[in-house]
Amino acid sequence: MVDDLFDIPASDQGDAIVLRVVAHPGAGRTAVMGQHGDALKLKVAAPPVGGRANEACVELVAELFGVKAEQVVLTSGETSRAKRFRVEGVSADDARRAIGRALEQAGQLPGAPANRQRARTDRGRRLR
């Protein structure tokens, strides 16, 4: 499941990956939200103006893999929600672990706690 979200470029010897992302700019918060098809779903608070959402995605991907932002390069999808990021200095094994942790935190791996829906009253108050 995690292997479906990234590629290993043939020109590299295991020191870089290309991550597929579906980005949702202008969100209330910046976070990994889970898997969307064969891509990692990201929400970023930055608006899609002047490349700010792309910069926020670069920072989030760098944080996810524990690398510097300079090691993350947007390779395609500058004006699209579907993007590809080349991440240098990350092996396939490191990528699997990092993405697995992110998906687990988002509640999308087997064994991860499911996101619970809360019942609402007709006035919008949340009940537990």
Backbone atoms as SQL, in Angstrom:
CREATE TABLE atoms (id INTEGER PRIMARY KEY, chain TEXT, resi INTEGER, resn TEXT, atom TEXT, x REAL, y REAL, z REAL);
INSERT INTO atoms VALUES
  (1, 'A', 1, 'MET', 'N', 0.823, -1.189, 0.000),
  (2, 'A', 1, 'MET', 'CA', 0.000, 0.000, 0.000),
  (3, 'A', 1, 'MET', 'C', 0.866, 1.251, 0.000),
  (4, 'A', 2, 'VAL', 'N', 1.852, 1.320, 0.865),
  (5, 'A', 2, 'VAL', 'CA', 2.731, 2.484, 0.952),
  (6, 'A', 2, 'VAL', 'C', 3.609, 2.595, -0.296),
  (7, 'A', 3, 'ASP', 'N', 4.034, 1.450, -0.852),
  (8, 'A', 3, 'ASP', 'CA', 4.890, 1.456, -2.033),
  (9, 'A', 3, 'ASP', 'C', 4.203, 2.071, -3.246),
  (10, 'A', 4, 'ASP', 'N', 2.880, 2.101, -3.255),
  (11, 'A', 4, 'ASP', 'CA', 2.146, 2.666, -4.380),
  (12, 'A', 4, 'ASP', 'C', 2.243, 4.186, -4.441),
  (13, 'A', 5, 'LEU', 'N', 2.714, 4.825, -3.394),
  (14, 'A', 5, 'LEU', 'CA', 2.689, 6.277, -3.313),
  (15, 'A', 5, 'LEU', 'C', 3.956, 6.956, -3.814),
  (16, 'A', 6, 'PHE', 'N', 5.009, 6.184, -4.060),
  (17, 'A', 6, 'PHE', 'CA', 6.252, 6.800, -4.527),
  (18, 'A', 6, 'PHE', 'C', 6.962, 5.901, -5.514),
  (19, 'A', 7, 'ASP', 'N', 7.858, 6.519, -6.285),
  (20, 'A', 7, 'ASP', 'CA', 8.682, 5.809, -7.252),
  (21, 'A', 7, 'ASP', 'C', 10.134, 6.019, -6.894),
  (22, 'A', 8, 'ILE', 'N', 10.976, 5.098, -7.354),
  (23, 'A', 8, 'ILE', 'CA', 12.419, 5.254, -7.207),
  (24, 'A', 8, 'ILE', 'C', 12.962, 5.525, -8.599),
  (25, 'A', 9, 'PRO', 'N', 13.504, 6.716, -8.833),
  (26, 'A', 9, 'PRO', 'CA', 14.017, 7.032, -10.168),
  (27, 'A', 9, 'PRO', 'C', 15.110, 6.053, -10.587),
  (28, 'A', 10, 'ALA', 'N', 15.057, 5.629, -11.847),
  (29, 'A', 10, 'ALA', 'CA', 16.023, 4.656, -12.355),
  (30, 'A', 10, 'ALA', 'C', 17.446, 5.206, -12.352),
  (31, 'A', 11, 'SER', 'N', 17.591, 6.512, -12.477),
  (32, 'A', 11, 'SER', 'CA', 18.923, 7.116, -12.530),
  (33, 'A', 11, 'SER', 'C', 19.599, 7.182, -11.166),
  (34, 'A', 12, 'ASP', 'N', 18.843, 6.959, -10.113),
  (35, 'A', 12, 'ASP', 'CA', 19.410, 7.039, -8.768),
  (36, 'A', 12, 'ASP', 'C', 19.683, 5.650, -8.219),
  (37, 'A', 13, 'GLN', 'N', 20.557, 5.597, -7.254),
  (38, 'A', 13, 'GLN', 'CA', 20.921, 4.324, -6.656),
  (39, 'A', 13, 'GLN', 'C', 20.334, 4.212, -5.252),
  (40, 'A', 14, 'GLY', 'N', 19.075, 4.608, -5.087),
  (41, 'A', 14, 'GLY', 'CA', 18.408, 4.441, -3.807),
  (42, 'A', 14, 'GLY', 'C', 18.536, 5.618, -2.872),
  (43, 'A', 15, 'ASP', 'N', 18.999, 6.764, -3.361),
  (44, 'A', 15, 'ASP', 'CA', 19.142, 7.912, -2.466),
  (45, 'A', 15, 'ASP', 'C', 18.120, 9.008, -2.751),
  (46, 'A', 16, 'ALA', 'N', 17.082, 8.680, -3.507),
  (47, 'A', 16, 'ALA', 'CA', 16.025, 9.647, -3.794),
  (48, 'A', 16, 'ALA', 'C', 14.746, 8.895, -4.145),
  (49, 'A', 17, 'ILE', 'N', 13.625, 9.565, -3.917),
  (50, 'A', 17, 'ILE', 'CA', 12.326, 9.022, -4.315),
  (51, 'A', 17, 'ILE', 'C', 11.542, 10.130, -5.003),
  (52, 'A', 18, 'VAL', 'N', 10.498, 9.750, -5.709),
  (53, 'A', 18, 'VAL', 'CA', 9.552, 10.709, -6.277),
  (54, 'A', 18, 'VAL', 'C', 8.199, 10.387, -5.669),
  (55, 'A', 19, 'LEU', 'N', 7.696, 11.310, -4.873),
  (56, 'A', 19, 'LEU', 'CA', 6.445, 11.131, -4.139),
  (57, 'A', 19, 'LEU', 'C', 5.295, 11.742, -4.927),
  (58, 'A', 20, 'ARG', 'N', 4.208, 10.972, -5.081),
  (59, 'A', 20, 'ARG', 'CA', 2.992, 11.490, -5.708),
  (60, 'A', 20, 'ARG', 'C', 2.102, 12.079, -4.618),
  (61, 'A', 21, 'VAL', 'N', 1.576, 13.271, -4.883),
  (62, 'A', 21, 'VAL', 'CA', 0.797, 14.013, -3.891),
  (63, 'A', 21, 'VAL', 'C', -0.463, 14.570, -4.537),
  (64, 'A', 22, 'VAL', 'N', -1.541, 14.580, -3.788),
  (65, 'A', 22, 'VAL', 'CA', -2.731, 15.353, -4.135),
  (66, 'A', 22, 'VAL', 'C', -2.827, 16.433, -3.064),
  (67, 'A', 23, 'ALA', 'N', -2.712, 17.682, -3.491),
  (68, 'A', 23, 'ALA', 'CA', -2.676, 18.802, -2.553),
  (69, 'A', 23, 'ALA', 'C', -4.013, 19.537, -2.540),
  (70, 'A', 24, 'HIS', 'N', -4.422, 19.940, -1.345),
  (71, 'A', 24, 'HIS', 'CA', -5.640, 20.727, -1.159),
  (72, 'A', 24, 'HIS', 'C', -5.247, 22.019, -0.451),
  (73, 'A', 25, 'PRO', 'N', -5.031, 23.106, -1.218),
  (74, 'A', 25, 'PRO', 'CA', -4.617, 24.378, -0.622),
  (75, 'A', 25, 'PRO', 'C', -5.783, 25.107, 0.035),
  (76, 'A', 26, 'GLY', 'N', -5.425, 26.061, 0.878),
  (77, 'A', 26, 'GLY', 'CA', -6.436, 26.885, 1.530),
  (78, 'A', 26, 'GLY', 'C', -7.199, 26.162, 2.620),
  (79, 'A', 27, 'ALA', 'N', -6.647, 25.092, 3.149),
  (80, 'A', 27, 'ALA', 'CA', -7.308, 24.326, 4.208),
  (81, 'A', 27, 'ALA', 'C', -7.141, 25.044, 5.546),
  (82, 'A', 28, 'GLY', 'N', -7.859, 24.607, 6.520),
  (83, 'A', 28, 'GLY', 'CA', -7.772, 25.200, 7.852),
  (84, 'A', 28, 'GLY', 'C', -6.455, 24.897, 8.549),
  (85, 'A', 29, 'ARG', 'N', -5.819, 23.787, 8.170),
  (86, 'A', 29, 'ARG', 'CA', -4.549, 23.412, 8.786),
  (87, 'A', 29, 'ARG', 'C', -3.697, 22.681, 7.766),
  (88, 'A', 30, 'THR', 'N', -2.423, 22.549, 8.065),
  (89, 'A', 30, 'THR', 'CA', -1.493, 21.852, 7.201),
  (90, 'A', 30, 'THR', 'C', -1.217, 20.484, 7.805),
  (91, 'A', 31, 'ALA', 'N', -1.491, 19.415, 7.026),
  (92, 'A', 31, 'ALA', 'CA', -1.322, 18.063, 7.556),
  (93, 'A', 31, 'ALA', 'C', -1.397, 17.032, 6.440),
  (94, 'A', 32, 'VAL', 'N', -0.850, 15.855, 6.731),
  (95, 'A', 32, 'VAL', 'CA', -1.054, 14.688, 5.879),
  (96, 'A', 32, 'VAL', 'C', -2.418, 14.131, 6.251),
  (97, 'A', 33, 'MET', 'N', -3.280, 13.967, 5.255),
  (98, 'A', 33, 'MET', 'CA', -4.641, 13.531, 5.531),
  (99, 'A', 33, 'MET', 'C', -4.882, 12.059, 5.222),
  (100, 'A', 34, 'GLY', 'N', -3.966, 11.436, 4.500),
  (101, 'A', 34, 'GLY', 'CA', -4.128, 10.027, 4.185),
  (102, 'A', 34, 'GLY', 'C', -3.737, 9.738, 2.758),
  (103, 'A', 35, 'GLN', 'N', -4.334, 8.700, 2.215),
  (104, 'A', 35, 'GLN', 'CA', -4.035, 8.255, 0.861),
  (105, 'A', 35, 'GLN', 'C', -5.199, 8.606, -0.037),
  (106, 'A', 36, 'HIS', 'N', -4.892, 9.030, -1.253),
  (107, 'A', 36, 'HIS', 'CA', -5.904, 9.341, -2.263),
  (108, 'A', 36, 'HIS', 'C', -5.475, 8.626, -3.537),
  (109, 'A', 37, 'GLY', 'N', -6.031, 7.453, -3.782),
  (110, 'A', 37, 'GLY', 'CA', -5.608, 6.657, -4.936),
  (111, 'A', 37, 'GLY', 'C', -4.156, 6.241, -4.786),
  (112, 'A', 38, 'ASP', 'N', -3.331, 6.633, -5.746),
  (113, 'A', 38, 'ASP', 'CA', -1.910, 6.291, -5.690),
  (114, 'A', 38, 'ASP', 'C', -1.061, 7.486, -5.251),
  (115, 'A', 39, 'ALA', 'N', -1.658, 8.370, -4.458),
  (116, 'A', 39, 'ALA', 'CA', -0.957, 9.570, -4.004),
  (117, 'A', 39, 'ALA', 'C', -1.219, 9.804, -2.520),
  (118, 'A', 40, 'LEU', 'N', -0.333, 10.577, -1.921),
  (119, 'A', 40, 'LEU', 'CA', -0.497, 10.987, -0.537),
  (120, 'A', 40, 'LEU', 'C', -1.302, 12.284, -0.529),
  (121, 'A', 41, 'LYS', 'N', -2.359, 12.327, 0.253),
  (122, 'A', 41, 'LYS', 'CA', -3.229, 13.499, 0.302),
  (123, 'A', 41, 'LYS', 'C', -2.709, 14.470, 1.357),
  (124, 'A', 42, 'LEU', 'N', -2.421, 15.701, 0.924),
  (125, 'A', 42, 'LEU', 'CA', -1.944, 16.749, 1.818),
  (126, 'A', 42, 'LEU', 'C', -2.925, 17.898, 1.821),
  (127, 'A', 43, 'LYS', 'N', -3.143, 18.468, 2.986),
  (128, 'A', 43, 'LYS', 'CA', -3.880, 19.726, 3.086),
  (129, 'A', 43, 'LYS', 'C', -2.899, 20.774, 3.582),
  (130, 'A', 44, 'VAL', 'N', -2.918, 21.932, 2.937),
  (131, 'A', 44, 'VAL', 'CA', -2.042, 23.018, 3.368),
  (132, 'A', 44, 'VAL', 'C', -2.875, 24.272, 3.576),
  (133, 'A', 45, 'ALA', 'N', -2.523, 25.016, 4.603),
  (134, 'A', 45, 'ALA', 'CA', -3.268, 26.225, 4.935),
  (135, 'A', 45, 'ALA', 'C', -2.995, 27.354, 3.950),
  (136, 'A', 46, 'ALA', 'N', -1.861, 27.319, 3.282),
  (137, 'A', 46, 'ALA', 'CA', -1.488, 28.390, 2.353),
  (138, 'A', 46, 'ALA', 'C', -2.420, 28.396, 1.145),
  (139, 'A', 47, 'PRO', 'N', -2.744, 29.601, 0.649),
  (140, 'A', 47, 'PRO', 'CA', -3.602, 29.688, -0.540),
  (141, 'A', 47, 'PRO', 'C', -2.802, 29.389, -1.809),
  (142, 'A', 48, 'PRO', 'N', -3.498, 29.013, -2.881),
  (143, 'A', 48, 'PRO', 'CA', -2.808, 28.708, -4.131),
  (144, 'A', 48, 'PRO', 'C', -2.477, 29.980, -4.921),
  (145, 'A', 49, 'VAL', 'N', -1.799, 30.905, -4.291),
  (146, 'A', 49, 'VAL', 'CA', -1.468, 32.184, -4.902),
  (147, 'A', 49, 'VAL', 'C', 0.038, 32.394, -4.824),
  (148, 'A', 50, 'GLY', 'N', 0.636, 32.696, -5.937),
  (149, 'A', 50, 'GLY', 'CA', 2.056, 33.011, -5.951),
  (150, 'A', 50, 'GLY', 'C', 2.963, 31.862, -5.532),
  (151, 'A', 51, 'GLY', 'N', 2.511, 30.642, -5.682),
  (152, 'A', 51, 'GLY', 'CA', 3.337, 29.492, -5.322),
  (153, 'A', 51, 'GLY', 'C', 3.404, 29.200, -3.834),
  (154, 'A', 52, 'ARG', 'N', 2.598, 29.909, -3.043),
  (155, 'A', 52, 'ARG', 'CA', 2.667, 29.697, -1.588),
  (156, 'A', 52, 'ARG', 'C', 2.206, 28.307, -1.175),
  (157, 'A', 53, 'ALA', 'N', 1.189, 27.762, -1.841),
  (158, 'A', 53, 'ALA', 'CA', 0.735, 26.410, -1.504),
  (159, 'A', 53, 'ALA', 'C', 1.811, 25.384, -1.862),
  (160, 'A', 54, 'ASN', 'N', 2.485, 25.582, -2.990),
  (161, 'A', 54, 'ASN', 'CA', 3.570, 24.672, -3.367),
  (162, 'A', 54, 'ASN', 'C', 4.700, 24.723, -2.344),
  (163, 'A', 55, 'GLU', 'N', 5.036, 25.917, -1.872),
  (164, 'A', 55, 'GLU', 'CA', 6.079, 26.062, -0.854),
  (165, 'A', 55, 'GLU', 'C', 5.666, 25.354, 0.441),
  (166, 'A', 56, 'ALA', 'N', 4.393, 25.477, 0.802),
  (167, 'A', 56, 'ALA', 'CA', 3.901, 24.796, 2.011),
  (168, 'A', 56, 'ALA', 'C', 3.970, 23.282, 1.839),
  (169, 'A', 57, 'CYS', 'N', 3.675, 22.792, 0.640),
  (170, 'A', 57, 'CYS', 'CA', 3.786, 21.350, 0.370),
  (171, 'A', 57, 'CYS', 'C', 5.232, 20.894, 0.489),
  (172, 'A', 58, 'VAL', 'N', 6.160, 21.684, -0.048),
  (173, 'A', 58, 'VAL', 'CA', 7.583, 21.343, 0.047),
  (174, 'A', 58, 'VAL', 'C', 7.987, 21.242, 1.509),
  (175, 'A', 59, 'GLU', 'N', 7.580, 22.202, 2.324),
  (176, 'A', 59, 'GLU', 'CA', 7.934, 22.186, 3.740),
  (177, 'A', 59, 'GLU', 'C', 7.324, 20.978, 4.461),
  (178, 'A', 60, 'LEU', 'N', 6.080, 20.643, 4.133),
  (179, 'A', 60, 'LEU', 'CA', 5.429, 19.502, 4.771),
  (180, 'A', 60, 'LEU', 'C', 6.102, 18.187, 4.362),
  (181, 'A', 61, 'VAL', 'N', 6.438, 18.043, 3.088),
  (182, 'A', 61, 'VAL', 'CA', 7.112, 16.826, 2.620),
  (183, 'A', 61, 'VAL', 'C', 8.499, 16.716, 3.260),
  (184, 'A', 62, 'ALA', 'N', 9.204, 17.836, 3.369),
  (185, 'A', 62, 'ALA', 'CA', 10.528, 17.826, 4.012),
  (186, 'A', 62, 'ALA', 'C', 10.409, 17.398, 5.468),
  (187, 'A', 63, 'GLU', 'N', 9.412, 17.912, 6.154),
  (188, 'A', 63, 'GLU', 'CA', 9.186, 17.533, 7.556),
  (189, 'A', 63, 'GLU', 'C', 8.832, 16.054, 7.670),
  (190, 'A', 64, 'LEU', 'N', 8.002, 15.572, 6.761),
  (191, 'A', 64, 'LEU', 'CA', 7.586, 14.171, 6.765),
  (192, 'A', 64, 'LEU', 'C', 8.787, 13.231, 6.685),
  (193, 'A', 65, 'PHE', 'N', 9.751, 13.556, 5.827),
  (194, 'A', 65, 'PHE', 'CA', 10.905, 12.686, 5.619),
  (195, 'A', 65, 'PHE', 'C', 12.129, 13.080, 6.433),
  (196, 'A', 66, 'GLY', 'N', 12.044, 14.162, 7.194),
  (197, 'A', 66, 'GLY', 'CA', 13.166, 14.579, 8.024),
  (198, 'A', 66, 'GLY', 'C', 14.357, 15.081, 7.224),
  (199, 'A', 67, 'VAL', 'N', 14.077, 15.787, 6.130),
  (200, 'A', 67, 'VAL', 'CA', 15.143, 16.360, 5.308),
  (201, 'A', 67, 'VAL', 'C', 14.955, 17.871, 5.244),
  (202, 'A', 68, 'LYS', 'N', 15.942, 18.559, 4.688),
  (203, 'A', 68, 'LYS', 'CA', 15.839, 20.011, 4.512),
  (204, 'A', 68, 'LYS', 'C', 14.933, 20.309, 3.320),
  (205, 'A', 69, 'ALA', 'N', 14.283, 21.456, 3.351),
  (206, 'A', 69, 'ALA', 'CA', 13.388, 21.855, 2.263),
  (207, 'A', 69, 'ALA', 'C', 14.126, 21.923, 0.930),
  (208, 'A', 70, 'GLU', 'N', 15.412, 22.201, 0.956),
  (209, 'A', 70, 'GLU', 'CA', 16.206, 22.273, -0.275),
  (210, 'A', 70, 'GLU', 'C', 16.345, 20.906, -0.948),
  (211, 'A', 71, 'GLN', 'N', 16.077, 19.838, -0.203),
  (212, 'A', 71, 'GLN', 'CA', 16.175, 18.486, -0.735),
  (213, 'A', 71, 'GLN', 'C', 14.865, 18.015, -1.363),
  (214, 'A', 72, 'VAL', 'N', 13.848, 18.856, -1.336),
  (215, 'A', 72, 'VAL', 'CA', 12.543, 18.527, -1.910),
  (216, 'A', 72, 'VAL', 'C', 12.296, 19.473, -3.080),
  (217, 'A', 73, 'VAL', 'N', 12.057, 18.886, -4.261),
  (218, 'A', 73, 'VAL', 'CA', 11.861, 19.680, -5.477),
  (219, 'A', 73, 'VAL', 'C', 10.555, 19.271, -6.141),
  (220, 'A', 74, 'LEU', 'N', 9.732, 20.250, -6.456),
  (221, 'A', 74, 'LEU', 'CA', 8.503, 20.002, -7.199),
  (222, 'A', 74, 'LEU', 'C', 8.893, 19.707, -8.645),
  (223, 'A', 75, 'THR', 'N', 8.596, 18.505, -9.123),
  (224, 'A', 75, 'THR', 'CA', 8.996, 18.131, -10.485),
  (225, 'A', 75, 'THR', 'C', 7.857, 18.235, -11.483),
  (226, 'A', 76, 'SER', 'N', 6.608, 18.132, -11.019),
  (227, 'A', 76, 'SER', 'CA', 5.471, 18.322, -11.925),
  (228, 'A', 76, 'SER', 'C', 4.240, 18.692, -11.109),
  (229, 'A', 77, 'GLY', 'N', 3.326, 19.393, -11.792),
  (230, 'A', 77, 'GLY', 'CA', 2.060, 19.751, -11.156),
  (231, 'A', 77, 'GLY', 'C', 2.060, 21.106, -10.482),
  (232, 'A', 78, 'GLU', 'N', 2.833, 22.042, -11.004),
  (233, 'A', 78, 'GLU', 'CA', 2.935, 23.359, -10.360),
  (234, 'A', 78, 'GLU', 'C', 1.582, 24.026, -10.167),
  (235, 'A', 79, 'THR', 'N', 0.683, 23.913, -11.152),
  (236, 'A', 79, 'THR', 'CA', -0.632, 24.551, -11.040),
  (237, 'A', 79, 'THR', 'C', -1.768, 23.544, -10.874),
  (238, 'A', 80, 'SER', 'N', -1.427, 22.299, -10.617),
  (239, 'A', 80, 'SER', 'CA', -2.412, 21.234, -10.475),
  (240, 'A', 80, 'SER', 'C', -2.445, 20.741, -9.034),
  (241, 'A', 81, 'ARG', 'N', -3.531, 20.096, -8.651),
  (242, 'A', 81, 'ARG', 'CA', -3.565, 19.464, -7.323),
  (243, 'A', 81, 'ARG', 'C', -2.703, 18.212, -7.308),
  (244, 'A', 82, 'ALA', 'N', -2.594, 17.525, -8.453),
  (245, 'A', 82, 'ALA', 'CA', -1.758, 16.331, -8.568),
  (246, 'A', 82, 'ALA', 'C', -0.315, 16.776, -8.805),
  (247, 'A', 83, 'LYS', 'N', 0.555, 16.444, -7.883),
  (248, 'A', 83, 'LYS', 'CA', 1.936, 16.907, -7.926),
  (249, 'A', 83, 'LYS', 'C', 2.895, 15.743, -7.737),
  (250, 'A', 84, 'ARG', 'N', 4.127, 15.980, -8.119),
  (251, 'A', 84, 'ARG', 'CA', 5.207, 15.025, -7.859),
  (252, 'A', 84, 'ARG', 'C', 6.367, 15.801, -7.257),
  (253, 'A', 85, 'PHE', 'N', 6.904, 15.242, -6.169),
  (254, 'A', 85, 'PHE', 'CA', 8.042, 15.848, -5.490),
  (255, 'A', 85, 'PHE', 'C', 9.200, 14.875, -5.479),
  (256, 'A', 86, 'ARG', 'N', 10.355, 15.340, -5.906),
  (257, 'A', 86, 'ARG', 'CA', 11.579, 14.541, -5.799),
  (258, 'A', 86, 'ARG', 'C', 12.189, 14.859, -4.436),
  (259, 'A', 87, 'VAL', 'N', 12.437, 13.817, -3.655),
  (260, 'A', 87, 'VAL', 'CA', 12.992, 13.977, -2.317),
  (261, 'A', 87, 'VAL', 'C', 14.356, 13.300, -2.307),
  (262, 'A', 88, 'GLU', 'N', 15.407, 14.084, -2.132),
  (263, 'A', 88, 'GLU', 'CA', 16.771, 13.561, -2.130),
  (264, 'A', 88, 'GLU', 'C', 17.186, 13.180, -0.719),
  (265, 'A', 89, 'GLY', 'N', 18.041, 12.177, -0.632),
  (266, 'A', 89, 'GLY', 'CA', 18.563, 11.759, 0.655),
  (267, 'A', 89, 'GLY', 'C', 17.635, 10.830, 1.423),
  (268, 'A', 90, 'VAL', 'N', 16.682, 10.209, 0.714),
  (269, 'A', 90, 'VAL', 'CA', 15.722, 9.307, 1.351),
  (270, 'A', 90, 'VAL', 'C', 15.743, 7.980, 0.602),
  (271, 'A', 91, 'SER', 'N', 15.982, 6.908, 1.328),
  (272, 'A', 91, 'SER', 'CA', 15.953, 5.581, 0.715),
  (273, 'A', 91, 'SER', 'C', 14.509, 5.090, 0.652),
  (274, 'A', 92, 'ALA', 'N', 14.286, 4.047, -0.108),
  (275, 'A', 92, 'ALA', 'CA', 12.945, 3.467, -0.211),
  (276, 'A', 92, 'ALA', 'C', 12.460, 2.974, 1.151),
  (277, 'A', 93, 'ASP', 'N', 13.357, 2.362, 1.932),
  (278, 'A', 93, 'ASP', 'CA', 12.965, 1.880, 3.263),
  (279, 'A', 93, 'ASP', 'C', 12.581, 3.028, 4.185),
  (280, 'A', 94, 'ASP', 'N', 13.362, 4.108, 4.153),
  (281, 'A', 94, 'ASP', 'CA', 13.040, 5.290, 4.964),
  (282, 'A', 94, 'ASP', 'C', 11.697, 5.878, 4.532),
  (283, 'A', 95, 'ALA', 'N', 11.453, 5.904, 3.222),
  (284, 'A', 95, 'ALA', 'CA', 10.193, 6.441, 2.701),
  (285, 'A', 95, 'ALA', 'C', 9.012, 5.597, 3.180),
  (286, 'A', 96, 'ARG', 'N', 9.155, 4.278, 3.130),
  (287, 'A', 96, 'ARG', 'CA', 8.076, 3.396, 3.595),
  (288, 'A', 96, 'ARG', 'C', 7.744, 3.658, 5.061),
  (289, 'A', 97, 'ARG', 'N', 8.780, 3.776, 5.873),
  (290, 'A', 97, 'ARG', 'CA', 8.550, 4.013, 7.306),
  (291, 'A', 97, 'ARG', 'C', 7.883, 5.364, 7.552),
  (292, 'A', 98, 'ALA', 'N', 8.383, 6.417, 6.902),
  (293, 'A', 98, 'ALA', 'CA', 7.841, 7.763, 7.118),
  (294, 'A', 98, 'ALA', 'C', 6.395, 7.857, 6.644),
  (295, 'A', 99, 'ILE', 'N', 6.120, 7.313, 5.474),
  (296, 'A', 99, 'ILE', 'CA', 4.754, 7.358, 4.945),
  (297, 'A', 99, 'ILE', 'C', 3.833, 6.486, 5.791),
  (298, 'A', 100, 'GLY', 'N', 4.320, 5.342, 6.230),
  (299, 'A', 100, 'GLY', 'CA', 3.526, 4.480, 7.097),
  (300, 'A', 100, 'GLY', 'C', 3.129, 5.172, 8.384),
  (301, 'A', 101, 'ARG', 'N', 4.088, 5.882, 9.005),
  (302, 'A', 101, 'ARG', 'CA', 3.777, 6.635, 10.233),
  (303, 'A', 101, 'ARG', 'C', 2.731, 7.709, 9.957),
  (304, 'A', 102, 'ALA', 'N', 2.893, 8.424, 8.840),
  (305, 'A', 102, 'ALA', 'CA', 1.948, 9.496, 8.510),
  (306, 'A', 102, 'ALA', 'C', 0.549, 8.943, 8.266),
  (307, 'A', 103, 'LEU', 'N', 0.461, 7.817, 7.559),
  (308, 'A', 103, 'LEU', 'CA', -0.844, 7.212, 7.311),
  (309, 'A', 103, 'LEU', 'C', -1.467, 6.677, 8.595),
  (310, 'A', 104, 'GLU', 'N', -0.638, 6.136, 9.468),
  (311, 'A', 104, 'GLU', 'CA', -1.144, 5.650, 10.756),
  (312, 'A', 104, 'GLU', 'C', -1.708, 6.802, 11.567),
  (313, 'A', 105, 'GLN', 'N', -1.004, 7.934, 11.593),
  (314, 'A', 105, 'GLN', 'CA', -1.498, 9.102, 12.325),
  (315, 'A', 105, 'GLN', 'C', -2.784, 9.632, 11.717),
  (316, 'A', 106, 'ALA', 'N', -2.922, 9.471, 10.396),
  (317, 'A', 106, 'ALA', 'CA', -4.146, 9.922, 9.726),
  (318, 'A', 106, 'ALA', 'C', -5.268, 8.893, 9.861),
  (319, 'A', 107, 'GLY', 'N', -4.949, 7.732, 10.461),
  (320, 'A', 107, 'GLY', 'CA', -5.961, 6.706, 10.675),
  (321, 'A', 107, 'GLY', 'C', -6.257, 5.878, 9.449),
  (322, 'A', 108, 'GLN', 'N', -5.272, 5.707, 8.549),
  (323, 'A', 108, 'GLN', 'CA', -5.536, 4.982, 7.314),
  (324, 'A', 108, 'GLN', 'C', -4.725, 3.708, 7.143),
  (325, 'A', 109, 'LEU', 'N', -4.153, 3.198, 8.177),
  (326, 'A', 109, 'LEU', 'CA', -3.472, 1.909, 8.084),
  (327, 'A', 109, 'LEU', 'C', -4.232, 0.885, 8.909),
  (328, 'A', 110, 'PRO', 'N', -4.185, -0.383, 8.509),
  (329, 'A', 110, 'PRO', 'CA', -4.836, -1.408, 9.336),
  (330, 'A', 110, 'PRO', 'C', -4.288, -1.362, 10.756),
  (331, 'A', 111, 'GLY', 'N', -5.162, -1.420, 11.704),
  (332, 'A', 111, 'GLY', 'CA', -4.753, -1.381, 13.102),
  (333, 'A', 111, 'GLY', 'C', -4.731, 0.024, 13.676),
  (334, 'A', 112, 'ALA', 'N', -4.830, 1.040, 12.819),
  (335, 'A', 112, 'ALA', 'CA', -4.857, 2.412, 13.314),
  (336, 'A', 112, 'ALA', 'C', -6.264, 2.735, 13.791),
  (337, 'A', 113, 'PRO', 'N', -6.373, 3.561, 14.815),
  (338, 'A', 113, 'PRO', 'CA', -7.710, 3.908, 15.293),
  (339, 'A', 113, 'PRO', 'C', -8.489, 4.645, 14.211),
  (340, 'A', 114, 'ALA', 'N', -9.720, 4.264, 14.006),
  (341, 'A', 114, 'ALA', 'CA', -10.551, 4.896, 12.982),
  (342, 'A', 114, 'ALA', 'C', -10.994, 6.273, 13.451),
  (343, 'A', 115, 'ASN', 'N', -11.144, 7.171, 12.493),
  (344, 'A', 115, 'ASN', 'CA', -11.681, 8.488, 12.823),
  (345, 'A', 115, 'ASN', 'C', -13.148, 8.318, 13.190),
  (346, 'A', 116, 'ARG', 'N', -13.496, 8.761, 14.378),
  (347, 'A', 116, 'ARG', 'CA', -14.874, 8.601, 14.836),
  (348, 'A', 116, 'ARG', 'C', -15.701, 9.813, 14.451),
  (349, 'A', 117, 'GLN', 'N', -16.878, 9.550, 13.954),
  (350, 'A', 117, 'GLN', 'CA', -17.825, 10.614, 13.676),
  (351, 'A', 117, 'GLN', 'C', -18.571, 10.915, 14.962),
  (352, 'A', 118, 'ARG', 'N', -18.785, 12.160, 15.234),
  (353, 'A', 118, 'ARG', 'CA', -19.543, 12.536, 16.428),
  (354, 'A', 118, 'ARG', 'C', -20.955, 12.910, 16.031),
  (355, 'A', 119, 'ALA', 'N', -21.895, 12.484, 16.843),
  (356, 'A', 119, 'ALA', 'CA', -23.290, 12.840, 16.584),
  (357, 'A', 119, 'ALA', 'C', -23.484, 14.320, 16.876),
  (358, 'A', 120, 'ARG', 'N', -24.365, 14.942, 16.116),
  (359, 'A', 120, 'ARG', 'CA', -24.653, 16.354, 16.317),
  (360, 'A', 120, 'ARG', 'C', -26.151, 16.525, 16.592),
  (361, 'A', 121, 'THR', 'N', -26.460, 17.486, 17.429),
  (362, 'A', 121, 'THR', 'CA', -27.864, 17.791, 17.668),
  (363, 'A', 121, 'THR', 'C', -28.328, 18.732, 16.572),
  (364, 'A', 122, 'ASP', 'N', -29.585, 19.081, 16.589),
  (365, 'A', 122, 'ASP', 'CA', -30.106, 19.989, 15.568),
  (366, 'A', 122, 'ASP', 'C', -29.551, 21.401, 15.730),
  (367, 'A', 123, 'ARG', 'N', -28.924, 21.708, 16.857),
  (368, 'A', 123, 'ARG', 'CA', -28.322, 23.031, 17.058),
  (369, 'A', 123, 'ARG', 'C', -26.826, 23.029, 16.779),
  (370, 'A', 124, 'GLY', 'N', -26.292, 21.917, 16.327),
  (371, 'A', 124, 'GLY', 'CA', -24.899, 21.867, 15.951),
  (372, 'A', 124, 'GLY', 'C', -23.932, 21.566, 17.072),
  (373, 'A', 125, 'ARG', 'N', -24.455, 21.334, 18.321),
  (374, 'A', 125, 'ARG', 'CA', -23.563, 21.000, 19.421),
  (375, 'A', 125, 'ARG', 'C', -23.104, 19.575, 19.267),
  (376, 'A', 126, 'ARG', 'N', -21.884, 19.326, 19.637),
  (377, 'A', 126, 'ARG', 'CA', -21.346, 17.974, 19.539),
  (378, 'A', 126, 'ARG', 'C', -21.646, 17.182, 20.799),
  (379, 'A', 127, 'LEU', 'N', -22.036, 15.945, 20.589),
  (380, 'A', 127, 'LEU', 'CA', -22.273, 15.028, 21.687),
  (381, 'A', 127, 'LEU', 'C', -21.236, 13.923, 21.635),
  (382, 'A', 128, 'ARG', 'N', -20.889, 13.404, 22.757),
  (383, 'A', 128, 'ARG', 'CA', -19.923, 12.295, 22.770),
  (384, 'A', 128, 'ARG', 'C', -20.622, 10.993, 22.989);
